[in-house]
C-alpha cells in the first residue's frame, strides 16, 4: 500500500474522505482546473449546455442557440392559460 506523508503523519491512500474535512477548508486554490472557461453562460437567445463528470466537476459548458419563430410564439401557452 502506498503511503503519503504530511509532516510527521502518514496517511494511507484513500483514507481521507470528504466528510472528514471542515467546512470551507478546501479552497478554490486547492482545486484542479478544468477545461471550462469561467464566465456567464446563457442569454435571451442561448441556453447553457453543461457536462458534469462522475466526481461532480463541470467539464464542459457551451451556449446553444434557441430560435423561436415569431409567428409560432404564443405567450398564453407558456403561462398555462
BAKOL-368429 format. One record per residue: residue number from 1; residue in three letters; z, x, y of N, C-alpha, C in turn. Coordinates in nm, 3 decimals. Example, Ala and Ser with C-alpha at 12.3 -4.5 7.8 and 13.67 -1.06 7.14 Angstrom:
BEGIN
- i, aa, n_zz, n_xx, n_yy, ca_zz, ca_xx, ca_yy, c_zz, c_xx, c_yy
- 1, ala, 0.780, 1.319, -0.569, 0.780, 1.230, -0.450, 0.780, 1.320, -0.330
- 2, ser, 0.708, 1.285, -0.225, 0.714, 1.367, -0.106, 0.787, 1.290, 0.003
END
This chain:
BEGIN
- i, aa, n_zz, n_xx, n_yy, ca_zz, ca_xx, ca_yy, c_zz, c_xx, c_yy
- 1, unk, 0.000, 0.084, -0.116, 0.000, 0.000, 0.000, 0.000, 0.090, 0.124
- 2, unk, -0.092, 0.063, 0.216, -0.099, 0.141, 0.339, 0.013, 0.098, 0.433
- 3, unk, 0.068, 0.193, 0.504, 0.179, 0.165, 0.594, 0.145, 0.221, 0.732
- 4, unk, 0.172, 0.140, 0.835, 0.155, 0.183, 0.974, 0.292, 0.210, 1.032
- 5, unk, 0.302, 0.308, 1.122, 0.432, 0.340, 1.180, 0.434, 0.305, 1.328
- 6, unk, 0.544, 0.245, 1.369, 0.569, 0.216, 1.510, 0.704, 0.279, 1.540
- 7, unk, 0.703, 0.384, 1.619, 0.828, 0.454, 1.646, 0.884, 0.510, 1.515
- 8, unk, 1.008, 0.474, 1.484, 1.068, 0.521, 1.360, 1.065, 0.414, 1.250
- 9, unk, 1.005, 0.299, 1.281, 0.999, 0.191, 1.183, 0.864, 0.188, 1.115
- 10, unk, 0.861, 0.158, 0.987, 0.737, 0.146, 0.912, 0.716, 0.000, 0.874
- 11, unk, 0.596, -0.049, 0.895, 0.562, -0.188, 0.861, 0.450, -0.188, 0.758
- 12, unk, 0.464, -0.266, 0.656, 0.356, -0.280, 0.558, 0.245, -0.363, 0.620
- 13, unk, 0.122, -0.337, 0.580, 0.010, -0.417, 0.630, 0.033, -0.564, 0.601
- 14, unk, -0.007, -0.649, 0.697, 0.005, -0.794, 0.687, 0.149, -0.845, 0.679
- 15, unk, 0.247, -0.762, 0.717, 0.387, -0.805, 0.709, 0.433, -0.876, 0.836
- 16, unk, 0.360, -0.863, 0.945, 0.396, -0.929, 1.069, 0.300, -1.045, 1.091
- 17, unk, 0.354, -1.164, 1.103, 0.271, -1.283, 1.121, 0.297, -1.345, 1.257
- 18, unk, 0.207, -1.432, 1.300, 0.212, -1.489, 1.434, 0.342, -1.556, 1.471
- 19, unk, 0.407, -1.624, 1.378, 0.531, -1.694, 1.414, 0.648, -1.600, 1.438
- 20, unk, 0.630, -1.470, 1.420, 0.737, -1.373, 1.444, 0.731, -1.314, 1.585
- 21, unk, 0.625, -1.348, 1.662, 0.610, -1.294, 1.797, 0.676, -1.388, 1.898
- 22, unk, 0.740, -1.330, 1.998, 0.798, -1.410, 2.106, 0.685, -1.471, 2.189
- 23, unk, 0.710, -1.586, 2.250, 0.610, -1.649, 2.335, 0.565, -1.552, 2.445
- 24, unk, 0.436, -1.548, 2.469, 0.374, -1.465, 2.573, 0.389, -1.315, 2.550
- 25, unk, 0.424, -1.273, 2.428, 0.440, -1.130, 2.403, 0.307, -1.061, 2.375
- 26, unk, 0.205, -1.137, 2.340, 0.072, -1.079, 2.320, -0.012, -1.112, 2.442
- 27, unk, -0.035, -1.012, 2.524, -0.108, -1.033, 2.648, -0.258, -1.020, 2.626
- 28, unk, -0.337, -1.063, 2.723, -0.483, -1.054, 2.711, -0.530, -0.910, 2.697
- 29, unk, -0.453, -0.815, 2.749, -0.490, -0.674, 2.736, -0.487, -0.628, 2.590
- 30, unk, -0.411, -0.698, 2.506, -0.399, -0.660, 2.366, -0.502, -0.731, 2.276
- 31, unk, -0.576, -0.826, 2.331, -0.675, -0.900, 2.252, -0.809, -0.827, 2.251
- 32, unk, -0.878, -0.833, 2.140, -1.010, -0.771, 2.129, -1.112, -0.852, 2.209
- 33, unk, -1.208, -0.783, 2.268, -1.316, -0.851, 2.339, -1.408, -0.921, 2.240
- 34, unk, -1.468, -1.031, 2.284, -1.569, -1.098, 2.204, -1.702, -1.084, 2.277
- 35, unk, -1.805, -1.139, 2.222, -1.938, -1.131, 2.284, -1.959, -1.237, 2.391
- 36, unk, -1.856, -1.316, 2.419, -1.867, -1.425, 2.516, -1.845, -1.371, 2.657
- 37, unk, -1.931, -1.414, 2.749, -1.917, -1.377, 2.889, -1.820, -1.474, 2.956
- 38, unk, -1.722, -1.419, 3.024, -1.624, -1.503, 3.094, -1.694, -1.583, 3.203
- 39, unk, -1.652, -1.706, 3.222, -1.711, -1.789, 3.326, -1.701, -1.936, 3.292
- 40, unk, -1.760, -2.017, 3.378, -1.762, -2.161, 3.358, -1.889, -2.200, 3.285
- 41, unk, -1.876, -2.292, 3.192, -1.991, -2.342, 3.117, -1.994, -2.494, 3.133
- 42, unk, -2.116, -2.548, 3.138, -2.134, -2.690, 3.156, -2.150, -2.723, 3.303
- 43, unk, -2.228, -2.827, 3.330, -2.252, -2.873, 3.466, -2.309, -3.014, 3.455
- 44, unk, -2.360, -3.066, 3.567, -2.414, -3.202, 3.567, -2.530, -3.216, 3.469
- 45, unk, -2.611, -3.112, 3.451, -2.726, -3.120, 3.361, -2.714, -3.039, 3.234
- 46, unk, -2.597, -2.979, 3.211, -2.577, -2.895, 3.094, -2.443, -2.926, 3.028
- 47, unk, -2.440, -2.916, 2.896, -2.313, -2.924, 2.824, -2.292, -2.792, 2.751
- 48, unk, -2.168, -2.749, 2.734, -2.145, -2.622, 2.662, -2.159, -2.639, 2.512
- 49, unk, -2.219, -2.541, 2.448, -2.222, -2.532, 2.302, -2.132, -2.414, 2.265
- 50, unk, -2.026, -2.440, 2.188, -1.923, -2.340, 2.163, -1.912, -2.311, 2.013
- 51, unk, -1.910, -2.182, 1.977, -1.889, -2.140, 1.838, -1.754, -2.071, 1.829
- 52, unk, -1.672, -2.112, 1.732, -1.538, -2.055, 1.713, -1.529, -2.002, 1.570
- 53, unk, -1.480, -1.878, 1.554, -1.471, -1.820, 1.419, -1.345, -1.868, 1.347
- 54, unk, -1.328, -1.822, 1.224, -1.217, -1.867, 1.141, -1.080, -1.825, 1.194
- 55, unk, -1.076, -1.731, 1.290, -0.949, -1.688, 1.349, -0.920, -1.761, 1.481
- 56, unk, -1.006, -1.857, 1.514, -0.985, -1.933, 1.636, -1.037, -1.867, 1.761
- 57, unk, -1.116, -1.761, 1.746, -1.172, -1.691, 1.861, -1.307, -1.750, 1.898
- 58, unk, -1.329, -1.770, 2.027, -1.459, -1.817, 2.075, -1.555, -1.699, 2.066
- 59, unk, -1.660, -1.713, 1.986, -1.753, -1.602, 1.963, -1.889, -1.623, 2.029
- 60, unk, -1.918, -1.745, 2.070, -2.047, -1.772, 2.136, -2.033, -1.897, 2.221
- 61, unk, -2.087, -1.889, 2.343, -2.093, -2.006, 2.431, -2.227, -2.003, 2.501
- 62, unk, -2.290, -2.118, 2.509, -2.415, -2.128, 2.584, -2.423, -2.267, 2.646
- 63, unk, -2.509, -2.280, 2.744, -2.534, -2.409, 2.807, -2.653, -2.475, 2.739
- 64, unk, -2.641, -2.604, 2.711, -2.750, -2.681, 2.653, -2.791, -2.785, 2.756
- 65, unk, -2.917, -2.782, 2.794, -2.966, -2.875, 2.896, -2.974, -3.016, 2.839
- 66, unk, -2.927, -3.112, 2.917, -2.932, -3.251, 2.879, -3.019, -3.324, 2.980
- 67, unk, -3.118, -3.393, 2.928, -3.206, -3.469, 3.017, -3.190, -3.617, 2.988
- 68, unk, -3.162, -3.692, 3.092, -3.151, -3.837, 3.080, -3.267, -3.895, 3.159
- 69, unk, -3.354, -3.966, 3.090, -3.469, -4.026, 3.157, -3.418, -4.128, 3.259
- 70, unk, -3.462, -4.117, 3.381, -3.416, -4.205, 3.489, -3.440, -4.352, 3.455
- 71, unk, -3.554, -4.384, 3.400, -3.587, -4.523, 3.370, -3.503, -4.577, 3.255
- 72, unk, -3.454, -4.489, 3.165, -3.379, -4.534, 3.050, -3.229, -4.531, 3.068
- 73, unk, -3.180, -4.495, 3.185, -3.037, -4.484, 3.208, -2.978, -4.618, 3.249
- 74, unk, -2.875, -4.663, 3.177, -2.810, -4.788, 3.209, -2.660, -4.762, 3.221
- 75, unk, -2.604, -4.757, 3.343, -2.462, -4.725, 3.361, -2.370, -4.828, 3.297
- 76, unk, -2.415, -4.950, 3.279, -2.331, -5.053, 3.216, -2.305, -5.023, 3.069
- 77, unk, -2.400, -4.957, 3.003, -2.379, -4.919, 2.864, -2.269, -4.814, 2.853
- 78, unk, -2.263, -4.722, 2.948, -2.160, -4.618, 2.948, -2.022, -4.677, 2.974
- 79, unk, -2.017, -4.779, 3.056, -1.888, -4.840, 3.093, -1.841, -4.939, 2.987
- 80, unk, -1.923, -4.965, 2.887, -1.884, -5.058, 2.781, -1.897, -5.204, 2.823
- 81, unk, -1.977, -5.230, 2.924, -1.995, -5.368, 2.972, -2.111, -5.435, 2.902
END
